[in-house]
Amino acid sequence: MYVQEFKHAFYGLFSRAERVYISNGNLLSFSGIVYEVGVLGLLVFLLLVRDGVAGNITNYGIVCGVCLVVDGFQRLCVKFLATIFLSRQEKESAILHRHMLYGSLCGMLLPIVMLLLWQINEYTIACVIAVAALYYIVLFVKGIQLFYQGVLSILYVLLYIISLEVLPLAGAFLLIKNML
């Protein structure tokens, strides 16, 4: 489902295309959201099971519910900020690029999560960290490509990534860990 998004995310790193010529049906569809929340929820759940949380379906449901709330919060904040600071065309492009990169992240995480189901060790954890770092680096590069207008815009892109991408996920992980 995400092969086309992988291709455009990779090619998008080497160009400053303001428009992506893909259909955003996969990126914004119900099944796409369920897939993304399910993969991220399973990753968080497996990391928590490693730390001693009971591995049952109820706890997985709680983890997925929190991930869904965080995903919805992120989507609303991105739309809100884009509406305030960007033109209509820039808004659509920025939201599409973010969803395309997030879908690509979840597509890359699926094989790693399957490895985590089998065995959690330092190599699989390193793979998770590498994919997360790659996502944030690509998101930063794409943000600079789309919005660079001076040195101050680099700070704004970093502020966006930290406040709307990193902190909600870290907060959700700590909330889940304390809930379970």
FIKOLZA-1660 file (N, C-alpha, C; in steps of 0.1 Angstrom, whole numbers, plus 5000, padded with zeros to 4 digits):
% residues 180
   i   px   py   pz ch aa at
   1 5008 4988 5000  A  M  N
   1 5000 5000 5000  A  M CA
   1 5009 5013 5000  A  M  C
   2 5021 5012 5006  A  Y  N
   2 5029 5024 5007  A  Y CA
   2 5041 5024 4997  A  Y  C
   3 5041 5016 4987  A  V  N
   3 5052 5015 4978  A  V CA
   3 5054 5029 4971  A  V  C
   4 5043 5034 4966  A  Q  N
   4 5043 5047 4959  A  Q CA
   4 5048 5058 4969  A  Q  C
   5 5044 5058 4981  A  E  N
   5 5048 5068 4991  A  E CA
   5 5063 5067 4994  A  E  C
   6 5068 5054 4994  A  F  N
   6 5083 5053 4996  A  F CA
   6 5090 5059 4985  A  F  C
   7 5086 5057 4972  A  K  N
   7 5092 5062 4961  A  K CA
   7 5092 5077 4961  A  K  C
   8 5081 5083 4963  A  H  N
   8 5080 5098 4963  A  H CA
   8 5087 5104 4975  A  H  C
   9 5088 5097 4987  A  A  N
   9 5095 5102 4998  A  A CA
   9 5110 5103 4995  A  A  C
  10 5115 5092 4988  A  F  N
  10 5129 5091 4985  A  F CA
  10 5133 5102 4974  A  F  C
  11 5125 5102 4963  A  Y  N
  11 5127 5112 4953  A  Y CA
  11 5125 5126 4958  A  Y  C
  12 5117 5128 4967  A  G  N
  12 5114 5142 4973  A  G CA
  12 5126 5148 4980  A  G  C
  13 5135 5139 4985  A  L  N
  13 5146 5144 4992  A  L CA
  13 5156 5152 4983  A  L  C
  14 5156 5149 4970  A  F  N
  14 5165 5155 4961  A  F CA
  14 5159 5166 4952  A  F  C
  15 5147 5170 4955  A  S  N
  15 5140 5180 4948  A  S CA
  15 5132 5189 4957  A  S  C
  16 5129 5201 4952  A  R  N
  16 5120 5210 4960  A  R CA
  16 5107 5210 4954  A  R  C
  17 5101 5199 4951  A  A  N
  17 5088 5198 4945  A  A CA
  17 5077 5203 4955  A  A  C
  18 5069 5212 4951  A  E  N
  18 5059 5217 4960  A  E CA
  18 5046 5209 4959  A  E  C
  19 5046 5201 4949  A  R  N
  19 5034 5193 4947  A  R CA
  19 5038 5178 4945  A  R  C
  20 5030 5169 4951  A  V  N
  20 5033 5155 4950  A  V CA
  20 5022 5149 4941  A  V  C
  21 5026 5142 4931  A  Y  N
  21 5016 5136 4921  A  Y CA
  21 5012 5122 4925  A  Y  C
  22 5006 5121 4937  A  I  N
  22 5001 5108 4941  A  I CA
  22 4987 5111 4947  A  I  C
  23 4979 5101 4947  A  S  N
  23 4966 5102 4953  A  S CA
  23 4968 5101 4968  A  S  C
  24 4961 5109 4975  A  N  N
  24 4962 5109 4990  A  N CA
  24 4952 5100 4996  A  N  C
  25 4946 5091 4988  A  G  N
  25 4936 5082 4994  A  G CA
  25 4941 5073 5004  A  G  C
  26 4953 5067 5002  A  N  N
  26 4959 5058 5012  A  N CA
  26 4964 5066 5024  A  N  C
  27 4968 5078 5022  A  L  N
  27 4974 5085 5033  A  L CA
  27 4964 5090 5043  A  L  C
  28 4952 5093 5039  A  L  N
  28 4942 5099 5047  A  L CA
  28 4930 5089 5050  A  L  C
  29 4930 5077 5044  A  S  N
  29 4919 5068 5045  A  S CA
  29 4918 5062 5059  A  S  C
  30 4907 5056 5062  A  F  N
  30 4905 5050 5075  A  F CA
  30 4915 5038 5077  A  F  C
  31 4916 5030 5066  A  S  N
  31 4925 5019 5067  A  S CA
  31 4940 5023 5069  A  S  C
  32 4944 5034 5063  A  G  N
  32 4957 5039 5065  A  G CA
  32 4960 5044 5079  A  G  C
  33 4950 5050 5085  A  I  N
  33 4951 5055 5099  A  I CA
  33 4952 5043 5108  A  I  C
  34 4943 5033 5106  A  V  N
  34 4943 5021 5114  A  V CA
  34 4957 5014 5113  A  V  C
  35 4962 5013 5101  A  Y  N
  35 4975 5006 5099  A  Y CA
  35 4986 5014 5106  A  Y  C
  36 4987 5027 5105  A  E  N
  36 4997 5035 5111  A  E CA
  36 4996 5034 5126  A  E  C
  37 4984 5035 5132  A  V  N
  37 4982 5035 5146  A  V CA
  37 4985 5021 5151  A  V  C
  38 4981 5010 5144  A  G  N
  38 4984 4997 5148  A  G CA
  38 4999 4993 5148  A  G  C
  39 5006 4998 5138  A  V  N
  39 5021 4995 5138  A  V CA
  39 5028 5002 5149  A  V  C
  40 5025 5015 5151  A  L  N
  40 5031 5023 5161  A  L CA
  40 5027 5018 5175  A  L  C
  41 5014 5014 5176  A  G  N
  41 5009 5008 5189  A  G CA
  41 5016 4995 5192  A  G  C
  42 5017 4987 5182  A  L  N
  42 5024 4974 5184  A  L CA
  42 5039 4976 5188  A  L  C
  43 5045 4985 5182  A  L  N
  43 5059 4988 5186  A  L CA
  43 5060 4992 5200  A  L  C
  44 5052 5002 5204  A  V  N
  44 5052 5007 5218  A  V CA
  44 5048 4995 5228  A  V  C
  45 5038 4988 5224  A  F  N
  45 5034 4976 5233  A  F CA
  45 5045 4966 5235  A  F  C
  46 5052 4963 5224  A  L  N
  46 5063 4953 5225  A  L CA
  46 5074 4958 5234  A  L  C
  47 5077 4971 5232  A  L  N
  47 5087 4977 5241  A  L CA
  47 5083 4977 5256  A  L  C
  48 5070 4979 5258  A  L  N
  48 5066 4979 5272  A  L CA
  48 5065 4965 5278  A  L  C
  49 5062 4955 5269  A  V  N
  49 5061 4941 5274  A  V CA
  49 5076 4937 5278  A  V  C
  50 5085 4942 5271  A  R  N
  50 5099 4939 5274  A  R CA
  50 5102 4945 5288  A  R  C
  51 5096 4956 5292  A  D  N
  51 5098 4962 5305  A  D CA
  51 5090 4956 5316  A  D  C
  52 5082 4946 5313  A  G  N
  52 5074 4939 5323  A  G CA
  52 5059 4941 5323  A  G  C
  53 5054 4948 5313  A  V  N
  53 5039 4950 5312  A  V CA
  53 5033 4937 5307  A  V  C
  54 5021 4933 5312  A  A  N
  54 5015 4921 5308  A  A CA
  54 5011 4922 5293  A  A  C
  55 5014 4911 5286  A  G  N
  55 5012 4911 5272  A  G CA
  55 4998 4906 5268  A  G  C
  56 4987 4913 5271  A  N  N
  56 4974 4909 5267  A  N CA
  56 4967 4919 5258  A  N  C
  57 4956 4915 5252  A  I  N
  57 4949 4922 5242  A  I CA
  57 4943 4935 5248  A  I  C
  58 4940 4935 5261  A  T  N
  58 4934 4947 5267  A  T CA
  58 4945 4958 5267  A  T  C
  59 4957 4955 5272  A  N  N
  59 4968 4964 5272  A  N CA
  59 4972 4969 5258  A  N  C
  60 4971 4960 5248  A  Y  N
  60 4974 4965 5235  A  Y CA
  60 4963 4975 5230  A  Y  C
  61 4951 4972 5234  A  G  N
  61 4940 4981 5230  A  G CA
  61 4942 4995 5236  A  G  C
  62 4946 4995 5249  A  I  N
  62 4949 5008 5256  A  I CA
  62 4960 5015 5249  A  I  C
  63 4971 5008 5245  A  V  N
  63 4982 5014 5238  A  V CA
  63 4977 5020 5225  A  V  C
  64 4970 5012 5217  A  C  N
  64 4965 5017 5204  A  C CA
  64 4955 5029 5206  A  C  C
  65 4947 5029 5216  A  G  N
  65 4938 5040 5219  A  G CA
  65 4946 5053 5222  A  G  C
  66 4956 5052 5230  A  V  N
  66 4965 5064 5233  A  V CA
  66 4972 5069 5220  A  V  C
  67 4977 5059 5212  A  C  N
  67 4984 5063 5200  A  C CA
  67 4974 5069 5190  A  C  C
  68 4962 5065 5190  A  L  N
  68 4951 5071 5181  A  L CA
  68 4948 5085 5185  A  L  C
  69 4947 5087 5198  A  V  N
  69 4945 5101 5204  A  V CA
  69 4957 5110 5200  A  V  C
  70 4969 5105 5202  A  V  N
  70 4981 5113 5199  A  V CA
  70 4981 5116 5184  A  V  C
  71 4978 5106 5175  A  D  N
  71 4978 5108 5161  A  D CA
  71 4967 5119 5157  A  D  C
  72 4956 5118 5163  A  G  N
  72 4945 5128 5160  A  G CA
  72 4949 5142 5165  A  G  C
  73 4956 5142 5176  A  F  N
  73 4961 5155 5182  A  F CA
  73 4971 5161 5172  A  F  C
  74 4980 5153 5167  A  Q  N
  74 4990 5158 5158  A  Q CA
  74 4984 5163 5145  A  Q  C
  75 4975 5155 5140  A  R  N
  75 4968 5159 5127  A  R CA
  75 4961 5172 5129  A  R  C
  76 4954 5174 5140  A  L  N
  76 4947 5187 5142  A  L CA
  76 4956 5198 5144  A  L  C
  77 4967 5196 5151  A  C  N
  77 4977 5207 5153  A  C CA
  77 4984 5211 5140  A  C  C
  78 4987 5201 5132  A  V  N
  78 4993 5204 5119  A  V CA
  78 4984 5212 5110  A  V  C
  79 4971 5208 5110  A  K  N
  79 4961 5215 5102  A  K CA
  79 4959 5229 5107  A  K  C
  80 4959 5230 5120  A  F  N
  80 4957 5243 5126  A  F CA
  80 4968 5253 5123  A  F  C
  81 4981 5248 5125  A  L  N
  81 4992 5256 5123  A  L CA
  81 4994 5260 5108  A  L  C
  82 4991 5250 5099  A  A  N
  82 4992 5252 5085  A  A CA
  82 4981 5262 5080  A  A  C
  83 4969 5262 5086  A  T  N
  83 4959 5272 5083  A  T CA
  83 4963 5286 5087  A  T  C
  84 4970 5287 5098  A  I  N
  84 4974 5300 5103  A  I CA
  84 4986 5306 5095  A  I  C
  85 4996 5298 5092  A  F  N
  85 5008 5303 5087  A  F CA
  85 5011 5301 5072  A  F  C
  86 5003 5292 5066  A  L  N
  86 5006 5289 5052  A  L CA
  86 4994 5292 5043  A  L  C
  87 4998 5294 5030  A  S  N
  87 4987 5296 5020  A  S CA
  87 4980 5283 5018  A  S  C
  88 4969 5283 5011  A  R  N
  88 4962 5271 5008  A  R CA
  88 4970 5260 5001  A  R  C
  89 4977 5264 4991  A  Q  N
  89 4985 5254 4984  A  Q CA
  89 4997 5249 4992  A  Q  C
  90 5003 5258 5000  A  E  N
  90 5014 5253 5009  A  E CA
  90 5009 5244 5020  A  E  C
  91 4997 5247 5024  A  K  N
  91 4991 5239 5035  A  K CA
  91 4988 5225 5030  A  K  C
  92 4982 5224 5018  A  E  N
  92 4979 5210 5013  A  E CA
  92 4992 5203 5010  A  E  C
  93 5002 5209 5005  A  S  N
  93 5015 5203 5002  A  S CA
  93 5022 5198 5015  A  S  C
  94 5022 5207 5025  A  A  N
  94 5029 5203 5037  A  A CA
  94 5022 5192 5044  A  A  C
  95 5009 5192 5045  A  I  N
  95 5001 5181 5051  A  I CA
  95 5003 5168 5043  A  I  C
  96 5003 5169 5030  A  L  N
  96 5005 5157 5022  A  L CA
  96 5019 5151 5024  A  L  C
  97 5029 5160 5024  A  H  N
  97 5043 5155 5026  A  H CA
  97 5044 5149 5040  A  H  C
  98 5038 5155 5050  A  R  N
  98 5039 5149 5064  A  R CA
  98 5033 5135 5065  A  R  C
  99 5021 5134 5059  A  H  N
  99 5014 5121 5059  A  H CA
  99 5021 5111 5051  A  H  C
 100 5027 5115 5040  A  M  N
 100 5035 5106 5031  A  M CA
 100 5047 5101 5039  A  M  C
 101 5054 5110 5046  A  L  N
 101 5066 5105 5053  A  L CA
 101 5062 5097 5065  A  L  C
 102 5051 5100 5072  A  Y  N
 102 5047 5092 5083  A  Y CA
 102 5042 5078 5079  A  Y  C
 103 5035 5077 5067  A  G  N
 103 5032 5064 5062  A  G CA
 103 5044 5056 5058  A  G  C
 104 5054 5063 5052  A  S  N
 104 5066 5056 5049  A  S CA
 104 5073 5051 5061  A  S  C
 105 5073 5059 5072  A  L  N
 105 5079 5054 5085  A  L CA
 105 5072 5042 5090  A  L  C
 106 5059 5042 5090  A  C  N
 106 5052 5030 5094  A  C CA
 106 5054 5018 5085  A  C  C
 107 5055 5020 5072  A  G  N
 107 5059 5010 5063  A  G CA
 107 5072 5004 5066  A  G  C
 108 5082 5012 5069  A  M  N
 108 5095 5007 5073  A  M CA
 108 5096 5000 5086  A  M  C
 109 5087 5005 5095  A  L  N
 109 5087 4999 5109  A  L CA
 109 5080 4985 5109  A  L  C
 110 5072 4982 5100  A  L  N
 110 5065 4969 5100  A  L CA
 110 5074 4957 5101  A  L  C
 111 5084 4956 5092  A  P  N
 111 5093 4944 5093  A  P CA
 111 5101 4944 5106  A  P  C
 112 5105 4956 5111  A  I  N
 112 5112 4957 5124  A  I CA
 112 5103 4952 5135  A  I  C
 113 5090 4956 5135  A  V  N
 113 5081 4952 5145  A  V CA
 113 5079 4937 5144  A  V  C
 114 5079 4931 5132  A  M  N
 114 5078 4916 5131  A  M CA
 114 5090 4910 5137  A  M  C
 115 5102 4916 5136  A  L  N
 115 5114 4911 5142  A  L CA
 115 5113 4912 5158  A  L  C
 116 5107 4923 5162  A  L  N
 116 5105 4925 5177  A  L CA
 116 5096 4914 5182  A  L  C
 117 5086 4910 5175  A  L  N
 117 5077 4899 5179  A  L CA
 117 5085 4886 5182  A  L  C
 118 5095 4884 5174  A  W  N
 118 5103 4872 5176  A  W CA
 118 5113 4873 5187  A  W  C
 119 5121 4884 5186  A  Q  N
 119 5131 4886 5196  A  Q CA
 119 5134 4901 5198  A  Q  C
 120 5135 4906 5210  A  I  N
 120 5138 4920 5213  A  I CA
 120 5153 4919 5218  A  I  C
 121 5162 4925 5211  A  N  N
 121 5176 4927 5216  A  N CA
 121 5181 4940 5211  A  N  C
 122 5194 4942 5214  A  E  N
 122 5199 4956 5211  A  E CA
 122 5200 4959 5196  A  E  C
 123 5200 4949 5188  A  Y  N
 123 5200 4951 5173  A  Y CA
 123 5187 4956 5168  A  Y  C
 124 5176 4949 5173  A  T  N
 124 5163 4954 5168  A  T CA
 124 5159 4967 5174  A  T  C
 125 5164 4970 5186  A  I  N
 125 5161 4983 5192  A  I CA
 125 5169 4994 5184  A  I  C
 126 5182 4990 5180  A  A  N
 126 5190 4999 5172  A  A CA
 126 5183 5002 5158  A  A  C
 127 5176 4992 5153  A  C  N
 127 5169 4994 5140  A  C CA
 127 5157 5003 5142  A  C  C
 128 5150 5002 5153  A  V  N
 128 5139 5011 5156  A  V CA
 128 5144 5026 5158  A  V  C
 129 5155 5027 5165  A  I  N
 129 5161 5041 5167  A  I CA
 129 5166 5046 5154  A  I  C
 130 5172 5038 5145  A  A  N
 130 5176 5042 5132  A  A CA
 130 5165 5047 5123  A  A  C
 131 5154 5039 5123  A  V  N
 131 5142 5043 5115  A  V CA
 131 5136 5056 5120  A  V  C
 132 5135 5057 5133  A  A  N
 132 5130 5070 5139  A  A CA
 132 5139 5082 5136  A  A  C
 133 5152 5080 5137  A  A  N
 133 5161 5091 5134  A  A CA
 133 5160 5094 5119  A  A  C
 134 5159 5084 5111  A  L  N
 134 5158 5087 5096  A  L CA
 134 5145 5095 5093  A  L  C
 135 5134 5091 5100  A  Y  N
 135 5121 5099 5098  A  Y CA
 135 5123 5113 5102  A  Y  C
 136 5129 5116 5114  A  Y  N
 136 5131 5130 5118  A  Y CA
 136 5140 5138 5109  A  Y  C
 137 5151 5131 5104  A  I  N
 137 5160 5138 5095  A  I CA
 137 5153 5141 5082  A  I  C
 138 5146 5131 5077  A  V  N
 138 5139 5134 5064  A  V CA
 138 5128 5145 5066  A  V  C
 139 5121 5144 5077  A  L  N
 139 5111 5154 5080  A  L CA
 139 5118 5168 5081  A  L  C
 140 5129 5169 5087  A  F  N
 140 5136 5182 5088  A  F CA
 140 5141 5186 5074  A  F  C
 141 5147 5178 5066  A  V  N
 141 5151 5181 5053  A  V CA
 141 5140 5186 5044  A  V  C
 142 5128 5179 5045  A  K  N
 142 5117 5183 5037  A  K CA
 142 5111 5196 5042  A  K  C
 143 5111 5198 5055  A  G  N
 143 5106 5211 5060  A  G CA
 143 5115 5222 5056  A  G  C
 144 5128 5220 5055  A  I  N
 144 5137 5231 5050  A  I CA
 144 5135 5233 5035  A  I  C
 145 5133 5222 5028  A  Q  N
 145 5130 5224 5013  A  Q CA
 145 5118 5232 5011  A  Q  C
 146 5107 5229 5018  A  L  N
 146 5095 5236 5016  A  L CA
 146 5094 5250 5021  A  L  C
 147 5100 5252 5033  A  F  N
 147 5098 5265 5040  A  F CA
 147 5110 5274 5042  A  F  C
 148 5121 5271 5036  A  Y  N
 148 5133 5278 5039  A  Y CA
 148 5132 5292 5033  A  Y  C
 149 5133 5302 5042  A  Q  N
 149 5133 5316 5038  A  Q CA
 149 5144 5324 5045  A  Q  C
 150 5152 5317 5052  A  G  N
 150 5163 5324 5060  A  G CA
 150 5167 5315 5072  A  G  C
 151 5177 5319 5079  A  V  N
 151 5182 5311 5090  A  V CA
 151 5171 5309 5101  A  V  C
 152 5163 5318 5103  A  L  N
 152 5152 5317 5113  A  L CA
 152 5142 5306 5110  A  L  C
 153 5140 5303 5097  A  S  N
 153 5131 5293 5093  A  S CA
 153 5136 5279 5097  A  S  C
 154 5149 5277 5098  A  I  N
 154 5155 5264 5103  A  I CA
 154 5151 5262 5117  A  I  C
 155 5151 5273 5125  A  L  N
 155 5147 5272 5139  A  L CA
 155 5132 5269 5140  A  L  C
 156 5124 5274 5131  A  Y  N
 156 5110 5271 5132  A  Y CA
 156 5107 5257 5128  A  Y  C
 157 5114 5252 5118  A  V  N
 157 5112 5237 5115  A  V CA
 157 5116 5228 5126  A  V  C
 158 5128 5231 5133  A  L  N
 158 5132 5224 5144  A  L CA
 158 5122 5224 5156  A  L  C
 159 5116 5236 5158  A  L  N
 159 5106 5238 5168  A  L CA
 159 5094 5230 5165  A  L  C
 160 5090 5230 5152  A  Y  N
 160 5078 5222 5148  A  Y CA
 160 5081 5207 5151  A  Y  C
 161 5092 5202 5147  A  I  N
 161 5095 5188 5149  A  I CA
 161 5096 5184 5163  A  I  C
 162 5102 5192 5171  A  I  N
 162 5103 5189 5186  A  I CA
 162 5089 5190 5192  A  I  C
 163 5082 5200 5190  A  S  N
 163 5069 5203 5197  A  S CA
 163 5057 5194 5192  A  S  C
 164 5057 5191 5179  A  L  N
 164 5045 5184 5173  A  L CA
 164 5048 5170 5169  A  L  C
 165 5061 5166 5169  A  E  N
 165 5064 5152 5165  A  E CA
 165 5070 5144 5176  A  E  C
 166 5080 5150 5183  A  V  N
 166 5088 5142 5193  A  V CA
 166 5081 5142 5206  A  V  C
 167 5077 5154 5211  A  L  N
 167 5071 5155 5225  A  L CA
 167 5058 5148 5226  A  L  C
 168 5048 5148 5217  A  P  N
 168 5036 5140 5218  A  P CA
 168 5039 5125 5219  A  P  C
 169 5048 5120 5211  A  L  N
 169 5051 5106 5211  A  L CA
 169 5058 5102 5224  A  L  C
 170 5067 5110 5228  A  A  N
 170 5074 5107 5241  A  A CA
 170 5064 5108 5253  A  A  C
 171 5056 5118 5252  A  G  N
 171 5046 5119 5263  A  G CA
 171 5036 5108 5263  A  G  C
 172 5032 5103 5251  A  A  N
 172 5023 5092 5250  A  A CA
 172 5030 5079 5256  A  A  C
 173 5042 5077 5253  A  F  N
 173 5050 5066 5258  A  F CA
 173 5051 5066 5273  A  F  C
 174 5054 5077 5279  A  L  N
 174 5054 5078 5293  A  L CA
 174 5040 5077 5300  A  L  C
 175 5030 5082 5293  A  L  N
 175 5016 5080 5298  A  L CA
 175 5012 5066 5298  A  L  C
 176 5015 5059 5287  A  I  N
 176 5012 5045 5286  A  I CA
 176 5019 5037 5297  A  I  C
 177 5032 5040 5298  A  K  N
 177 5040 5032 5307  A  K CA
 177 5035 5034 5322  A  K  C
 178 5030 5046 5325  A  N  N
 178 5025 5048 5339  A  N CA
 178 5011 5042 5340  A  N  C
 179 5003 5042 5329  A  M  N
 179 4990 5036 5330  A  M CA
 179 4990 5021 5332  A  M  C
 180 4999 5015 5325  A  L  N
 180 5000 5000 5326  A  L CA
 180 5010 4996 5336  A  L  C
% end
